[in-house]
Amino acid sequence: MDEKIITRYEKKNQRLFQLIYKIKLWPARSGILHGVKNIESRGNKAVVTTHCGISFVVWDSKNCRSLRWLRNSYYKKPCPKCKIPGWKIDKYSKTGFK
């Protein structure tokens, strides 16, 4: 049974944390797409934990590299340790921003 994936639209100028809460994905600088397990907000900063066990601190911004990559759906390959399902990657690639 083939399901049709409808294009979703999100706000273009939203903060990084809001977008990560919605899509639960993180593009690393190496181009690997990680699945986000937990986000712990601490004011302007947040600790992001991925499914493969990596934790790092990010700043909330509207024009950072990771937010641009999320808006443009840039990534080379998904992380094999995070095991992101195919439907989630398809949904991510079909999401548009207005």
N, C-alpha and C positions, 0 to 999 in steps of 0.2 A: 504494500500500500504506500503510494508516494504522497507525502504531505507537502503542500505548497507553503513555502516560507514567505510570509508577507514582509515587505520592507517596513521597518519601524523607524520612527523619527524621534530624535532626542533634541533638546535645546543645545544650540551650538556653544553659547557662552556660559557654560556652567562650571562650577568649581570641580577640581580633581576628585575630591572625596565623594561628592554626590554621584559622579559617574562611576567610580569604582564600586560604591554601594549597589548600584543598579546592575552593572554587567559582570562584576566579580572576576575580572581578568586584569592582568598586569603585563605590559610589554617590557621586557628587559632590554638593556642597551645592545646586547648581542643579537637581538631579533627574536628571542625565544618568548613565546606567549605562555605565561604562568596562570594557573587558577588561584584565585584569592580565597583563602580559608577564613581569615579573621582580619578586621580592621579595628584598631583601638585608637580612638581620637584623643588627642591631647592639645587642645587649643588650635594653633595654626599648624601643628605637626600631627602625624599619625604613624603608628607602627603597623605595617602591613605584613601579614604572615601568609605565605603561599602553602599550597597543599604538599609541596615537596620539602617543606621545613625551613625555607629561607625566610628570615625576618629582617626588615630594614625600615628606616625612618624616612618619611617623605614630607615635604612641605606642601601646603594647600596653595594652588596657583591656578590661574586661568590660561597661562601661556607656556607651561613647562613642556619639555620634550615628551614625557609620557602621555600627557593629555593630547598633544598633537597627534601622536601615534595612535591613540585610542580613537580619536575623531576620524582619522584617515584609514583606519583598519590596517595599519602596517604591522607585519610580523613575517619572519622567515619560516618558522615551524613551531608547533606547540611543544611544550615540555613533556618528555616521555614519562617523567616521574609524577607529574600532576594528573596525568590521564584525563585531559579535558575531552568530554564527549563530542562526537562529530556534529550533533545538532546545535551545540552551543557555539562552535566555531562558525557554522553556517549562519546562525542568527547574528553573531558578531559581524560577519562580513556583509550581511544585508542591512545592517543598521545605518541609517543616514542621519545627518545633522543639519538642522535648519536654523 
